[in-house]
């Protein structure tokens, strides 16, 4: 039997992101199509999953699904070593495996690395090649539905996660997708019939929220735009009302220029890769997109009442006080215009750093006197340094704390309001979240001012962390009921101190 394993990719406390992993569900669809028995273990959807449960499954082959972001690489390697040492089974890393191609397995004869292609997987494992392909007939296997009844209030947060495309046309320097072999082709698109068949399958189980988990939903190839338009039109005309989140760049949105159709099809949220609103930053990252285009796309989405999740890389290779201030000023401007709520929150803005996927990246050492290194070595490209100017470390550490507190508090409040007997009313949480972004941006501006004049430095950073928590507590007390007004991350001594849940389920290798 084949066991498919979805390892942790987010912090253990994050209970809001309730969805399947398409790397796993598409491969499961292929195995189901060719009649090969399998079982899926998903650490996020089933929180009882642990190493011992995997070992006891009796698998002949474990397939560890891998993505190039988040915590995947760390826990994929750790799970693999546990299984190699504790069983006689074979291990396959499968999916976005570019940075694992040169992984030194302690048991190389029992280890394979296969990129995200079901046919390539079948060939490597001597399985039938007669199954459907991604571009013709393949269906996602909705393995997550079996966990719905045990999720409690999290059930309401479940999103059906499917791919409509794979790969990306663009060559951004900070992105893993085109560094190493992650796909068989640069960019491929599924047939609209297959996408609709997947959606209908989930709709038949009462799931109407969808996440199109593409690197780029629209793409750069204008010859494919009629197919994109046809897909959206058919979703609008043939399906009951759905909610869809997509990933896109600002320039592809502007070239496609079908904002009303997106809204009519049910697209209510776009994770928009902005990275920076500073021209120097964008050029250095090879983004191929202007700040003007980004602004136009953001305002167009806002005008069509489509929520933005703006993805920034504030701490990039060319970041400075000047470029950070430019980004803060531009973001604050959005919040001074009409319908600012659709511009989104600062979760993808307040703290993100640029990765370098080159074979020999030029990295710079941090001081070791803050907790910043815990995040830079635990997510994205594994490294012993950072790409951004290390003199920014004190400010980056404060931004990390700001982001950490936001994410954890949002998780706590949003999960609490879903509980049927909660004393926390949804309108209160909505008001708190609405006001949070501008408050956070102003907090970041004050911290940047303090850093620029030298008061925020390596020696004083702990004092400023206390200041951040005091500011958030004061903000919370003005809006939330008293028992919900506390800050939440100041209780953890070291980042990531609250990942112990995963550390228990997947212990360190002795």
C-alpha positions in Angstrom: 0.0 0.0 0.0 1.1 3.6 -0.7 0.7 6.1 2.1 0.5 9.8 1.1 1.7 12.2 3.8 0.9 15.9 4.0 3.5 17.3 6.5 3.1 20.6 8.4 3.5 23.8 6.4 2.1 26.4 8.9 2.6 26.9 12.6 0.7 24.4 14.8 -1.5 27.1 16.3 -2.9 28.2 12.9 -6.2 26.4 12.8 -7.9 28.8 10.3 -6.3 27.4 7.1 -8.5 24.4 6.7 -7.9 22.8 3.2 -6.4 19.9 1.5 -3.0 19.8 -0.2 -3.5 19.6 -4.0 -0.1 17.9 -4.4 -1.6 15.1 -2.4 -5.2 15.2 -3.7 -4.2 15.3 -7.4 -1.8 12.3 -6.9 -4.5 10.5 -5.0 -6.9 11.1 -7.9 -4.4 9.5 -10.2 -3.9 6.5 -8.0 -7.6 6.1 -7.6 -8.0 6.3 -11.4 -5.5 3.4 -12.0 -6.8 1.3 -9.1 -3.8 1.5 -6.7 -4.8 1.4 -3.0 -3.6 4.3 -0.9 -4.2 6.1 2.4 -3.7 9.8 3.2 -2.3 11.2 6.5 -2.7 15.0 6.8 -1.1 16.6 9.9 -3.2 19.8 9.4 -6.7 18.3 8.9 -6.2 15.4 11.4 -4.4 16.8 14.4 -4.0 13.3 15.9 -1.6 12.4 13.2 2.0 11.6 14.4 5.1 9.6 13.4 3.9 6.5 15.2 0.6 6.4 13.3 2.6 6.6 10.1 4.8 3.7 11.1 1.9 1.6 12.1 0.2 2.0 8.7 2.2 -0.8 7.2 3.0 1.1 4.0 5.4 -0.3 1.5 6.0 3.3 0.1 5.5 6.6 1.9 5.0 9.6 -0.4 5.7 12.9 1.3 4.0 15.8 -0.4 6.3 18.8 -0.7 5.8 22.5 -1.4 8.6 25.0 -1.7 7.3 27.4 1.0 6.6 27.4 4.7 7.8 24.6 6.9 7.6 21.8 4.3 11.3 21.3 3.8 12.0 21.0 7.6 9.3 18.5 8.4 9.5 16.6 5.1 13.1 15.8 5.8 12.4 14.9 9.5 9.4 12.7 8.7 11.5 10.9 6.0 14.4 10.1 8.4 12.0 8.8 11.0 10.4 6.5 8.5 13.7 5.4 7.0 15.0 4.6 10.4 11.8 3.0 11.8 10.5 1.0 8.8 11.8 -0.9 5.8 9.6 1.2 3.5 10.7 3.3 0.5 10.4 7.1 0.8 9.3 9.4 -2.1 9.5 13.2 -1.9 6.9 14.4 -4.4 5.8 17.8 -5.5 7.7 21.0 -5.6 11.0 19.3 -4.9 13.5 21.7 -6.6 15.4 22.3 -3.4 15.4 18.6 -2.4 17.0 17.4 -5.6 20.5 17.2 -3.9 19.2 16.0 -0.5 21.7 13.5 1.0 19.5 10.6 2.1 21.0 8.3 4.8 19.4 5.5 2.8 19.7 6.5 -0.9 18.6 3.1 -2.2 15.2 3.6 -0.5 14.7 7.3 -1.4 13.4 9.0 -4.5 12.7 12.7 -5.4 10.0 13.2 -8.0 8.7 16.5 -9.3 5.0 17.4 -9.4 3.8 15.3 -12.3 1.6 12.2 -11.9 2.9 10.5 -15.0 6.5 11.0 -13.9 5.5 9.5 -10.5 3.9 6.5 -12.1 6.9 5.9 -14.3 9.4 6.1 -11.4 7.4 3.6 -9.3 6.6 1.2 -12.2 2.9 1.9 -11.9 0.5 1.9 -14.9 0.9 5.0 -17.1 -2.7 4.7 -18.2 -4.2 7.2 -15.7 -5.5 10.6 -16.7 -3.0 13.5 -17.0 -3.2 16.9 -15.5 -4.3 18.5 -18.8 -6.7 15.8 -19.7 -9.1 14.1 -17.3 -7.3 14.1 -14.0 -9.5 14.8 -10.9 -8.6 15.8 -7.4 -9.5 13.2 -4.8 -11.4 15.0 -2.0 -9.7 13.2 0.8 -10.3 16.0 3.3 -14.1 15.5 3.4 -13.6 12.5 5.6 -12.4 14.8 8.4 -15.2 17.3 8.3 -17.3 15.7 11.1 -14.4 15.7 13.5 -13.4 19.3 12.9 -16.0 21.0 15.1 -16.2 24.8 14.4 -13.3 24.5 12.0 -15.7 22.8 9.5 -17.1 26.1 8.6 -13.6 27.2 7.4 -13.0 24.3 5.0 -12.1 25.3 1.5 -11.9 23.0 -1.5 -8.4 23.5 -2.9 -7.8 22.6 -6.5 -5.3 23.5 -9.2 -6.4 25.1 -12.5 -2.8 25.6 -13.6 0.7 24.5 -12.7 4.0 26.5 -12.9 4.6 30.1 -13.7 5.7 32.0 -16.8 7.7 34.5 -14.7 11.3 34.4 -13.4 11.2 36.4 -10.2 14.5 36.0 -8.3 12.9 35.5 -4.9 10.6 32.7 -5.9 11.4 29.0 -5.8 9.0 27.9 -8.7 11.5 28.3 -11.5 14.6 27.5 -9.5 15.1 23.7 -9.7 12.8 21.2 -11.2 9.3 21.5 -9.7 7.2 20.8 -12.8 7.6 19.0 -16.1 6.6 22.2 -18.0 7.0 25.9 -17.3 3.2 26.5 -17.3 0.3 24.2 -18.0 -3.5 24.7 -17.7 -6.2 22.1 -17.0 -9.3 21.8 -19.2 -12.3 23.8 -18.0 -14.4 20.6 -18.0 -12.0 19.0 -15.4 -12.0 22.1 -13.2 -15.8 22.2 -13.2 -16.1 18.5 -12.5 -13.9 19.0 -9.4 -16.1 21.9 -8.3 -19.3 19.9 -8.8 -17.9 17.1 -6.7 -17.2 19.3 -3.8 -20.6 21.1 -4.2 -22.3 17.8 -4.0 -20.9 17.5 -0.5 -22.0 20.9 0.6 -18.7 22.7 0.0 -19.0 26.0 -1.8 -15.8 27.8 -0.9 -12.9 27.2 -3.3 -9.2 28.1 -3.4 -7.7 27.9 -6.8 -4.2 26.9 -5.6 -2.2 28.1 -8.6 1.1 30.0 -8.7 -0.6 32.3 -11.2 -4.3 31.8 -12.2 -4.3 34.0 -15.3 -0.8 33.7 -16.6 1.3 35.6 -19.2 0.1 33.9 -22.3 -2.7 36.0 -23.8 -3.6 33.1 -26.1 -5.0 31.3 -23.0 -7.1 34.3 -21.9 -10.2 33.1 -23.8 -10.0 29.8 -21.9 -9.8 31.7 -18.6 -12.8 33.8 -19.6 -14.7 30.7 -20.6 -14.0 29.1 -17.2 -15.2 32.1 -15.3 -18.3 32.4 -17.5 -19.2 28.7 -17.0 -18.7 29.0 -13.2 -21.0 32.0 -13.2 -23.7 30.4 -15.5 -23.5 26.7 -14.6 -22.8 26.5 -10.9 -24.7 27.7 -7.8 -23.1 30.7 -6.1 -19.6 29.9 -4.9 -16.8 31.8 -3.3 -13.3 31.6 -4.9 -9.8 32.8 -3.9 -7.2 33.0 -6.6 -3.5 33.9 -6.8 -2.4 36.5 -9.3 0.0 39.2 -10.3 -1.2 42.8 -10.8 0.0 42.9 -14.3 -1.8 39.8 -15.5 -5.0 41.0 -13.8 -4.6 44.3 -15.7 -4.0 42.6 -19.0 -6.9 40.2 -18.6 -9.0 43.2 -17.4 -12.2 41.2 -16.6 -12.8 42.4 -13.1 -16.6 42.3 -13.3 -16.5 38.7 -14.6 -14.2 37.7 -11.8 -16.6 39.1 -9.3 -19.7 37.6 -11.1 -18.0 34.1 -11.0 -17.6 34.3 -7.2 -14.0 35.5 -6.9 -14.1 37.4 -3.7 -10.4 37.3 -2.7 -7.1 37.6 -4.6 -3.7 37.0 -3.1 -1.9 39.6 -5.1 1.9 39.4 -5.5 3.0 43.0 -5.1 6.3 42.5 -3.3 7.1 46.2 -3.2 5.8 49.6 -4.4 9.4 50.8 -4.8 10.8 50.8 -8.3 14.4 49.9 -7.1 13.1 46.9 -5.2 11.0 45.6 -8.1 13.9 45.9 -10.5 16.3 44.0 -8.2 13.8 41.2 -7.7 13.2 40.9 -11.5 9.5 41.3 -10.8 8.7 42.7 -14.2 5.9 44.8 -12.8 5.6 48.5 -12.0 4.2 50.1 -8.8 1.7 52.0 -11.0 0.3 48.7 -12.4 0.1 47.3 -8.8 -1.8 50.4 -7.6 -4.3 50.2 -10.6 -5.0 46.5 -10.0 -5.5 47.1 -6.2 -8.0 49.9 -6.9 -9.8 47.9 -9.6 -10.3 45.0 -7.2 -11.5 47.3 -4.5 -14.0 49.0 -6.9 -15.4 45.5 -7.7 -15.6 44.6 -4.0 -13.0 41.9 -4.3 -10.8 41.6 -1.2 -7.0 41.9 -1.7 -4.4 39.9 0.2 -1.4 42.0 -0.6 1.8 40.0 -0.6 4.9 42.1 0.1 8.6 41.3 0.6 9.4 44.3 2.8 12.9 43.0 3.7 14.4 42.4 0.3 17.9 42.6 -1.0 17.7 46.4 -1.7 15.5 47.3 1.3 16.4 50.4 3.2 14.7 52.8 5.6 13.8 54.8 2.5 12.1 51.9 0.6 10.3 50.6 3.7 8.9 54.0 4.4 7.8 54.3 0.7 5.9 51.1 1.0 4.3 52.1 4.4 3.3 55.5 3.0 1.7 54.0 -0.1 -0.2 51.3 1.9 -1.5 54.0 4.3 -2.7 56.0 1.3 -4.9 53.0 0.3 -6.5 53.1 3.7 -7.4 56.7 3.3 -9.6 56.1 0.3 -13.1 54.8 0.0 -13.9 51.1 0.7 -10.5 50.6 2.2 -11.6 47.4 3.8 -11.1 45.6 0.4 -7.4 46.5 0.4 -7.0 43.8 3.0 -4.9 43.3 6.1 -1.2 43.5 6.8 -0.6 39.8 7.4 1.4 39.5 4.1 2.9 42.9 4.5 4.3 43.5 7.9 7.0 40.8 7.9 8.4 38.9 4.9 11.9 38.5 3.7 13.5 37.7 0.4 14.9 34.2 -0.3 17.8 33.5 -2.6 17.4 30.3 -4.5 20.8 30.5 -6.3 23.2 27.6 -5.8 25.6 29.8 -3.8 23.5 32.6 -2.4 25.1 35.7 -1.1 23.9 35.7 2.5 24.7 38.1 5.3 24.9 37.1 9.0 22.6 38.4 11.7 23.8 39.5 15.1 22.5 36.4 17.0 21.1 38.9 19.6 17.5 38.8 18.4 15.1 36.0 17.7 14.9 36.8 14.0 17.1 33.9 13.0 14.5 31.5 14.2 12.1 32.5 11.5 14.6 33.0 8.7 16.0 29.5 9.1 12.6 27.8 9.7 10.7 29.0 6.6 11.4 29.5 2.9 15.0 28.9 1.7 17.0 27.1 4.5 20.1 29.2 5.1 22.5 30.5 7.7 22.0 34.1 6.8 19.7 36.7 5.2 19.6 38.5 1.9 18.6 41.8 3.3 20.8 44.4 4.9 21.5 43.0 8.4 21.6 46.5 9.9 17.8 46.4 9.6 17.7 43.5 12.1 16.3 45.5 15.0 13.4 46.9 12.9 12.8 43.5 11.2 12.6 41.9 14.7 9.9 44.4 15.7 8.0 43.8 12.5 8.2 40.0 13.2 6.7 40.5 16.6 4.0 42.7 15.1 3.2 40.1 12.5 3.3 37.2 15.0 0.9 38.9 17.3 -1.5 39.8 14.5 -1.6 36.3 13.1 -2.1 34.6 16.5 -4.7 37.0 17.7 -6.6 36.7 14.4 -6.5 32.9 14.7 -7.8 33.1 18.3 -10.7 35.5 17.6 -11.8 34.0 14.3 -11.9 30.5 15.7 -13.7 31.7 18.8 -16.4 33.5 16.9 -17.2 30.3 15.0 -18.0 28.4 18.2 -21.7 27.9 18.5 -21.7 29.0 22.2 -19.2 31.8 21.9 -19.7 35.0 23.8 -17.6 36.8 21.1 -19.9 38.3 18.5 -18.9 38.4 14.9 -19.5 42.1 14.4 -17.1 42.9 17.2 -14.4 40.7 15.6 -15.1 42.3 12.2 -14.7 45.8 13.6 -11.5 44.8 15.4 -10.0 43.4 12.2 -11.1 46.4 10.2 -9.3 48.8 12.4 -6.3 46.6 13.0 -4.6 47.3 9.7 -4.3 51.0 9.9 -3.3 50.7 13.6 -0.6 48.3 12.7 0.7 50.4 9.8 1.0 53.4 12.1 2.8 51.3 14.7 5.3 50.2 12.0 5.8 53.9 11.0 6.6 54.9 14.6 9.0 51.9 15.0 10.7 52.9 11.8 11.1 56.5 13.1 12.6 55.2 16.3 15.0 53.0 14.3 16.0 55.8 12.0 17.0 58.1 14.9 18.9 55.2 16.6 16.7 54.6 19.6 15.5 51.3 18.3 18.7 49.2 18.1 20.0 45.8 19.0 20.5 46.8 22.7 17.0 48.2 23.0 15.0 45.8 20.9 13.5 43.9 23.9 12.2 47.2 25.3 10.5 47.9 22.0 8.9 44.5 22.0 7.3 45.3 25.3 6.1 48.6 23.7 4.5 46.6 20.8 2.6 44.4 23.2 1.5 47.4 25.3 0.2 49.2 22.2 -1.8 46.1 21.0 -3.2 45.5 24.5 -4.4 49.1 24.6 -5.9 48.7 21.1 -7.7 45.5 22.0 -9.2 47.0 25.2 -10.9 49.7 23.2 -12.8 47.2 21.1 -12.9 43.7 22.5 -14.6 42.4 25.6 -12.2 42.3 28.6 -11.6 38.6 28.5 -10.5 38.7 24.9 -8.4 41.9 25.1 -5.1 40.2 26.2 -2.1 39.9 23.9 -1.2 36.4 23.1 2.4 36.0 21.9 4.3 37.7 24.7 4.0 34.5 26.7 6.5 32.7 24.4 10.1 33.2 25.2 11.6 32.2 21.8 10.2 32.1 18.3 8.8 29.7 17.4 8.0 28.6 21.0 4.4 27.6 20.1 5.3 25.1 17.5 5.6 22.5 20.2 2.6 20.7 18.8 4.5 19.7 15.7 7.6 19.0 17.7 5.6 16.4 19.7 4.0 14.9 16.7 7.3 14.9 14.7 10.2 14.8 17.3 13.7 16.0 16.4 16.0 13.2 15.2 18.1 11.9 18.0 
